[in-house]
Amino acid sequence: MQGGTPPAEDFGQRLRRLRAHAGLSQEALAHASGVSVRALADMERGRTRGPQRRTVRILAGALGLAEEEAAELERAAALGRPRSRTAGAPAAPATLALPRDIQDFTARGPALARLLDLARDTGPHRPRVTVVTGQPGLGKTAFAVHAAHLLAPHFPDGRFALDLHGMDPEPTTPRDALARLLRAAGVADAAIPAGTEDRAGLWRSVAGERRLLLVLDNAVDEAQVGPLLPGTGPSLTIVTSRHSLAGLESVDRTDLALLRREEAVELLTRIIGPERVQAEAQAARDLADLCGHLPLAVRIAGQRLLSRPHERLGKLVARLAAEGRRLDGLQAGSLRVRAAFALSYRQLGPDARVFLRRAALAAGADLSPETGALLAGLPYDEAVGCAEELTDAGLLQSDAVGERYRFHDLLRLYAAEQVAAEDGPEVRDAALDRTARWMLRRATAAALYFDIEHDPAAPHDDPDPDSAPTGRDEARAWLEAERAQWLAALRRANATGHHRQVLDTAEAMHWFSDLNQHWEQWVEVFRLSADSARALGSRREEAAHLNYLAWAYNLCVADPRAALRSADAALAAARDCGDRLQEGWALGYGAGSFHRLGRAQEALARLGEAARCLASQDSPQSRLAELTILNSLGTLLREAGRAAEALDIHRRSERICAAGIPGRTDGVIALYHAVARQQIGNDLAALERWHEAEPSLRQALAAFEAAQMPAWSEPARLDLGRVLGATGHPEARQTLLAARDALTALKNPRQAEAAAALAALDEAATAG
């Protein structure tokens, strides 16, 4: 042999010595052999300890080695290769064998099909990786293991599963994980390099020659996973993590969702058997709902029932129905929903933990970072960062469009427990009070954009002018998005004695409520404000807000009896304090209740009294109230078959508008004028003066649309459509169709009237 061979020389050292003896650089040897410079460098530095026999033969030929030297080089390479198993020899223990599959695994069909497609799409230069993510309890590990068992036949060279302990205080290091993978692949301990980078290189070399299926379970971050991923070869790697691992490039993603209700019931059925589920079908569905369709929770409920074969499902449903005991009930042996959440919670930084638990105090199904910041006592930008961190950790779900976040129901219960345990009642109450004050100031400022009597140039007392809505569109969007939050703030302010803020907010909401009559919560808003007025001893404000409450009962929830009680209470309060304006309104709202109760004569009597009461006053507010009462009086007369009298009443309203009202803007008067025109059009239609009715109704509709008041414009559109239908106008059907759809969206009772008018028009067209 040329110069002798040191006995401890490994393949890399031997190759480097032989290349130097031949007088070749790495580039020259690469050119002669067709092996890349990078591959040669990895071999000589020990990163690749056992290249394939074909590669060794090519190198030996390029170096011009004699047969004995070539054989020595091959023996050195063989020592660095994973140990092969000879026929009849006992197999090495599969140290990273797949865990036992779950026989009652349920659902996830599309996700499993996607993995099968990935398995078929692997190739020598196309190793595939999928990252399975989602909130705690979704069954990521069970999914990965089940998928691995299904896909096992596609990967004859090895199926390995490695728990990376991402939720432990000290997750598995990449260095240790690589050692375990190399041993499982058959590499001798003596051949495993010391350094992480060298181990990763050897692992890529070993994996690149095999068709492997690798499950990396419970990963903590990208830095832990990256060195473990094969670089070449027809392998498939399934990574599970509670974190999104968004930094991993060129990977497929499997985002597991909650089970559908029927899938949750199916899982329960597979665990406890179809007989018990069929015997209590509704209880099974209720149980799935109480578990939030979370696979872990459903499994725990099923295992608990399985261990108690004589216990009824309804008994567990009754226990879980109490929110305070639900997490206690969702445990079976070592399986505990609370423990699954706690693992993730302990991984968070201090600010993220505060944000998560305080977010549980928010009202409604979701929350904005703004609300989270207020509850957590954090600056807005830091709150946004916390919300994104929690989303990446699977503890919050982000909205697909807006910057809003939501909890899973069970996780919200867990977070609320942490508020009690870590914050205590004083800190909790301070967070709620701080949030309520801010929310009501913002809600009041936003609602004033819709008050037609409010000067738009007047300053709005918004708590944060830089982020405040500007204009009606932004104000409406905020009020709608934060509806649950400002309503909860109103409740809290009332309960904690901040009655002036309750009244100011409710008063500002008055006109906005008229534009959103389909919101049932106006009953609660004005019930709270009337209660606050009573607490402050203000009979005038109590009368006003009881009148608002009567309006809400009449128009928002169709409860005329409750409306009449509120109107009568408002009438008593107004007379006690001598407020003739509120007395007139109370008479009018009471008349509306009588009308809805079918007591037409009493309704007409009250409206007449209201009109006389208001006509005797000189204030601008009284004139506007008088216009409303006159329009209502004319409407009742028309419905009673007295259309000519109704027309006279509504012409009187029109004359008041035309004369103007001191102290009221043209825009305000224009709206009242539009109402009068709508009623005049309806009066003319009742008198079958169709062609005279059409212009009045078109003018009314245009005015309401210009004011962006759909609660007013859509009934006017219906009235116009009926008139157009009577005259055979070509726009009739489209007008009625648009009215029907809009009224349905608004939950307006006249939607049925619109549908009937449209059907009658179509029937007439068919008959003709």
Helices and strands as residue ranges (DSSP letters): H 11-21, H 26-33, H 37-44, H 53-63, H 67-80, H 109-120, E 128-133, H 140-151, G 152-154, E 159-163, H 174-184, G 189-191, H 196-208, E 213-219, H 222-225, G 226-228, E 236-241, E 252-255, H 261-272, H 274-279, H 281-290, H 295-306, H 313-321, H 323-329, E 331-332, E 335-336, H 337-347, H 350-359, H 369-376, H 380-392, E 397-398, E 405-406, H 409-418, I 419-423, H 424-447, G 448-450, H 471-481, H 483-495, H 499-515, H 522-536, H 539-555, H 560-577, H 580-596, H 600-615, H 620-639, H 643-659, H 666-686, H 690-706, H 710-727, H 732-745, H 751-767
